[in-house]
Amino acid sequence: MSLWSNLALGFLYLSPLVSVVAMLAQGLATAGPPSMFWILIVGAGQLLVALVFGEIVAQYPIAGGLYQWARRLWNGQYAWILSWIYLACVIVAIATTAMFGSSFVANLFTGTRESAGVPVTPGLSALIAGAMLLVGLLLNMTGTKTLSRIAGAGLAAELIGVIAVGLYLLVFERHNDLSVFFDTMGTALDGDYSTAFVGAALVGILMVYGFEACGEVAEEVPNPGRQIPRAMILTVVVGCSSALLSFAGYVLAAPNLVEIVNGNVADPIPAILNDSIGFIGTKIFLVIALTSFLACVMGQQASSSRLVYSFARDNMFPGAHIFAKLSQKGHVPVCALVGVNALSALLLLFVYLVPDSLYRVAGGQMLAGYVAFQMVVVAALRARMKGWKPAGAFSLGRWGWIVNLGALAYGIFACVILSLPSSNESLGLLDRWIALVGLSVVVVTGLLYMYIAKPHRNSTAPEGDAVEVANAMRRSAGVARAGGTSRPGKVDAGTVRGLPAR
């Protein structure tokens, strides 16, 4: 897998097109055009996280992503609960992505020249999202070749839908001045805009994640110690830049921006496009957007099912023997695929029964994802305190401590924001705190199972060996330099994988 292919994987997971079209209306209605600045804030914070991940994967260029990184930096118990939380995040993400895409399916088939964006009932939204899950499941069950083809189409859709359309709107269809990005347009609550601005944080937070996927295929990338850190950093930079371009394009091209901010436009993107590129052009864009949504759903299904399969293979959770099976044709973890989609379908039912909870559920999804990310950041900081000096080809040197602390500070900031209750006091107590309640359920059940069944003991893979591996790599690099047989800093796979578990 080349640098471009690895970047494409991370870019598709980050999916700026899906994020922008999903969050534009909510962001504008909550905090007005300045909500766009969350893309910059989150992008800067997640870039720090990507730099920390880059140092780790450069030393441990092995498949497994967050689980392997946490295991080698800390221990198996820590890595297990991290993966449990991360798996919950991805399963919820499958459902929320499908739900966000449902309105585009409805608009594709029911939108008219006079009304390109139409309201979608909770029942219809759940039905369409369920159909997307089923289509993604059936396509995934045919094998990885189908997934690769859909992923390629999804990447093309991302590039066209984000960069090409965004540029066109900025250059040819501007109806508003740049000053609108500093105009709150009456969204301040009782004169306090800070509450409204914080409420729009999902505009950036829901977007900038997924770059860790670049490291999950480390063993399939040549010179991974150099290539994967670059791919992760580029994923964040290119993804955020294209998202800014797209978000700004829609805002500046909106002929009725005040109406959108006031929440009077059911689905602003089809309306904006209908006014700028016409009815046929809007329909073409909706097809492009749906391709991206489907590719994103399929990628999330594949990722979560592989994580379930790898967990099951090591007998890491209840009923593992059922999910530790591959199909004879295509070698696909069919049972794992069905299992994660069944859980996602239950979440669709919940969103149907609790209308208007989608964004709060998405916030809970991201809270789980951020906790998993920050557990790796904390593990890296702990390893530094114990004397770890990253020895991979990518290293921040003396800046490592500062970047690591900055990544932790940003992560805590984001987790606090995601944990805050909804400002809608008419909601029930559990509904207002749905993100924190959901995370608590996941963590408590995971800890209880880990305490009772001790699944982490089923693996004898190395753990907690970051300092030893780094020192061994430096000794190996010193010998190589002395003998002139290898490039300094080249990762020795035997050194990385060969140390016994402590």
N, C-alpha and C positions, 0 to 999 in steps of 0.2 A: 504494500500500500504506500503510495507516494505521499509527499507533503500535501499536494493538492487534494488527494483523496481523503486524507486524514482531516484536513481543514473542512472539506465538504461534509464529512460526517458530523463534526462539531457544529457547523453552520446550520445543518438540517435539524439537529436537536435543538439548537438555540431558536431557530425559526423566527426571525424578525417579522416576516409577513404575517404569520399566525398571531403573533403577539400584538402587532399594531392593529390589525383589523379586529382583534378580540377586545382590545382595551381602549381604543380611540374614544368611543362614545362615553364609556364610564369615566375615563380620565377628564374629558372636557366637561362633562356634567358635574363632576365632583370639584374640580379646581380650575377649570378654564384652560386656556392655551398654555399657561406656565407649567401645567402638569408634564409637558414634554421634558422639562429639565430633570425629571426623575430618571430618564434614560442616561443622562450624563452622570448623575450622582451614583446610580447603581453600577454603571459601566466602570467608573473609577474604582469603586469598592471591589467589584468582582475581578478587576484586573489584578489587584493585589492578591486575591485568592488564587487566581490563575498562576501568578508568579510563584507562590508557595507550592502549588501543585506541580509546577514545572520542575522545581528542585527535587521533589520527591520522586517523580516519574523518571527523572534523569538518572537517579540512583537505582530505582526499581522499575526498569522497563519490562514489566511482566503483566500478563493479562489479569484482570480482576478489579482494576480501578480503585474506588474508595475502600473497598473491603481489604484488598492486599496492602494498600498504603497504611491504613490504620493498624492492621495486624503487625506489620513490620516495624512501625514507629512505636506502638504500644504493646498490645497483646491480643489474643484471640477473643476473649470476652468482650473487650471494647469494640473490636471489629465486628463481632456478631450483632450487637445491639445497634451499631451504626447502620449495618446493612438492613436490619429489620425496619428501621425508621425510613431509610432511603427507599426500600421496596414499597412501603406504604405511600410515599410521595409519588412514585412512578405509576402505581395502580390508580391513584386518584387523578393523576395527570392524564391518563388515557380517557377517563370519563369527562373531565373538564374540557379537554381539547375537542372532543366530539361534540359536546354541548355548545361550545363557542362556534363551531363550524355549522351547526344546524340551521342557523338563520340564513347562511349563505346558500344552503340547499333550497330553503323555502323561497328566498328572493330569486334564485335562478329560475324556478319554475312558475312562480306566481307574480313576480314583479312586473309592472307595466311601464309604458313610456311616461305616464303621468305620475306613477308612484313606484319608483324602483325599489325602495325599501319598505317592507310590509311587516306589521307586528306578527310575532309568532307565539302561539299559545304554549303554555308549559307542556301540555300533552303532546302537541305536534313536535316540539323541540326534543322531548325525550324519545319519541318514536324515531325521529330522524337520526338522533345520536346513537340509538340502539342499532339502527340499520348500518351506520358507519362502523360501529364496533364489529358487527357481524361480517361485513364486507372485508374489513381489515383482517379479521380472524381467518376467514376462508382463504384469503390471498396468502397470508403468512403460513398457513398449513401446507401450501404447495411447495415451500422450500425457500432457501435464501436467494435463489436466482430471481424469483419474482420480487422479493423485497428489494434487491439491488436495482432492478429496473424501475420500480416505483420510487425508490430513493433518488435515482437519477432524474426522473421526471419531476420529483418534488424540488430538487435543487434548482433545476431550470425554472420552475414556477416561482421559487423564492427570488431568484435574480431578476426575472421579468417583473414580478409583482411588486417588489420592493424598490429596486434601483431604477428600472426603466420607467415605471409608472410614476414614481416619486420625482424623478428628474423632469418628466414631461409636465407634471402639474406645477412644479416650481418655475419652469421656464415659460410655459405657454398659457397657463390657466390661473394666474394669480389674481385673486379678488381682494386680498387683504394685505395690509402692510406688516412688516416685521415687528412693529411695535405691539401687535396683538399678543405676542409672547410675554409681554410684561403687563397685560391687562387681565385682571381677575374676572372681569365681566359679571360682577355681582355674586360670585360664589362664596365670598367670605361669610361665615356663620356668625351673626351678631357682631359684625365688624372685626372678627378674628379670622384672618385668612390662614393662619398656621394650621388650624385643625383641618380645614379643607385641603390644604396642600399635602399634609401627612396622609389624609384619606385617599389621595391619588397615587400613593407609593407603588401600587401594583402595576402601574404603567411601566415602570422600569423593572421591578422585582420579578414579575411574571415572565419577563423577557430574557434576562441575562442569566441563564443557567444552561446546563447541557454541555458546556465545553469540556467537562470531565470525561465525556464519551470518547474524546480523542485518545485518552490513556487506556481505555478499556480494551483496545486492540493493539496494545504495545508490541506484542510478539509478532505482529504481522507488518510492522513498519521497519524499513531499513534505517540503521543508525537512529534508533528511537530516542536515545538520550539527548539528541540535539533536535530531532524533527518534531517530537510530540510537544515539548514546551513551546516551540515556535507556533505550532498549529493551535494550541490552546490560547495563546496570547492573540494571535491573528483572529481567531474565532470571536473573541470578545471585542476587539477593536473594529473589525469589519462588520460584525453583527450590529454593534451599537451605532456605528456610522451610518449604515444603510437604514436602520430603524429611525434614526433622527431625520434622515433625508425623506423617508416615507411619511412620518408623522407630520413634519413641517409642510410637506407638499399638500397633504389633505387639509390641514388647517388653513393654509394660505389660499387654497383653491375653493374653499367652502363659500358659496354665495350667501348662505344663511347661517353664518357662524353663531350669532346670538341665539337663534332658535335651537341649534344643536346643544349649546351650553345650557339652555333652559330645559333641555330634555324633551323638546317638542317634535324631534325627528326620530322616528322609530329605529332606523338603521342608517346612520349618516353616510357611510362609505358608498353604498350603491347610489344614494341621492347625489353625492358630490360627483361621482363618476358619470352618472347619467347626464348631469349638467355640463360636464367637461368633454367626455369622449363619446357621448351619445348612448343610445339604448343598446345597440349591437355591441359596442365596445365594452359596455358594462357587463353584458352577458359573457363576453369572452373573459373578462377579468374574473368573474365569479367562477368560471370553470378553472382558471389558473389557481385561484384561491382554494378551491375545493381539492385540487390536486395536491397542493401543499398541506392542507389539513389532513388528507388521507395518508400522505407520506409520513406526516408527523405522528399520527395515531398508530400506523403500522410500525414505525421505528420504536415507539414507546412500548407497544405490545411485544415486539421482539426482544427489546432490552430487558423488560421485566420478566418475561418468560425464561430467558437465559439465566437471569439471576436466581429465579425460583429453581430452575433445573440444577444449577451448580450447587445451591444450598441443599437440595434434595439428594443429590448424588453423595454428599457428605453426611446425610442423615441429620440435617440441621434444624428440622421443624416437624410438627406432627404430620403423619401421613406421607412422609417423604418418599416411601417406596412407590407411591402412585405417580408422583411427579418426576421421578428419576428415570423416565423412559423416553426414548427417541423413536420416532416413526421409522419403519424400515425403508420407506421411500422418502428421500429428502433429508432424513436424519433431523427432524424437527421435534422439539419437545412439545408434542401436541397436548398432553395433559396439563402441562404448565401453562400453555397458551389459553386453554379453556378455563383453567382455574382463575387466572388473573382477569380475564374478561368477564367471568361470572361476578367477581367482586366489583369490577367497574360498573357492570350492569346494575348491581344493587345500589350503587351510588347514584346512578341515573334515576332510579326509583325514588331515592331520598330527595333529590333536587326537584323532581316532579311533585312530590308530596309537600315540600317546603319551597314554594315559589319564591323567586328573587334571592335564593341562597347561593346561587352559583359563584358569585364573586367572593363571598365569604368562604365557601368551600375551596376555591382556588387559593385564597389566602392561607388556609390551613395546609394545603398541599405544599405551598412554598415555604411555610414555616418548618414543615418536616424536612424538606430539601435543604434549607439553610442550616438546620440543626446538624444534619449529616455532614454537610460541608464544613461547618465549624468544628465538628468533632475531629476532622482531619487536621484542621488548622491548629487546634489545641494540642493534638498529638505531636505535631511538628514542633510546636513551641516547647512542649515538655521534653522532647528528644534533644532540642538545643540546650536546654537547661542541664541535661545529663551529659553534654559534651559532643552532641552530634554536629558535625560540620559536613554538609552535603558534599558528596564526592563525585557526582555525576558530571557529564559534559556541560550541563547548564547549571550555573551557580550564581547566586546574587552576592557572594562574598560577604564583606562586612555589612552590606545593606540587608542581608537576610533577616537579622533580628528586627530591624525597623519595619520591613515589609510584612513580616509575620505578625508583629504587634498591630500594625495598621489593618491587616486583614481581619484580625480578631476583633478589633474595635469596630470596624465596619459591620462585621457579622452580628455582633451583639446589638448594634444600632438597628439593623434590619430585623432581627428577631423580636426586639421590643416593639417595633412598629407593627409587625405581623401579628403579634400577640394581643394588641389593643382591641377592645371590644368595638363592635359597630356603633357608630354615633346615632343610629336610629333607635331611640329609646322605646319605641312602640313594640320592638321585638321582644320575645321571651328571653329570659336570662341565658339559657343554653345556646339559643340562636345567636345572641350578641357575642358570646364568647366561643363560637363554634371552632375557631382555629386552635385555640389553646386546649379546649376540651378534647378535640379530635387527636391532637398530638399526645395529650396525657393518656388517652385510652391506648394508643399504639405503644407508648413507652412502658406503661404499667403492665400490659399484657406480655410484652416482650421480656421485660425483666422477670416477671413471674415464671414464664416458661423457661427462661435461661437458668433461673435459680433452681427450679424443680428438675428439669431434664438435663441440664448442663450440656447442651448440644455442641458448644465450642470445644468440648473435649474429644469430639469425634474426628478432629483434624490434627495431624501431627506436623503440619507445615511450619516452617520457621516463624518465629514471632519475637518482637522486641529486640531486634538485632541491628538497628540502624547504625549505632556507633561502631559495632564490630565490622559490619559490611563496609562502611565508609573507610575505616582504617585499612581493611584488607584491600580495598580498591586503590587506595593511595600507595600501598606497598607494591601492588601489582603494576601500577602506572610508573612507579620509580624504577622497578626492574626493567620495564619495557623501554623507558628512556635510556637507561644505562646500556641496554643491549641493542637499542635501535631497531627493535622488532615490531613495535606497535606505536600508534599515536598515543600521546599522553591523554588521559581522560576517557579513553575508550572503555565502555562498560564490559566487564568480563562476566558473561552469563553464568558461568560456573560459580564465580564468587558470589553473585547475587542470589542464586538459588540453592547453593550447596551447603550453607551453614546449617547445622542441625538446630532443631527447636530447643529452646532452653527450658 
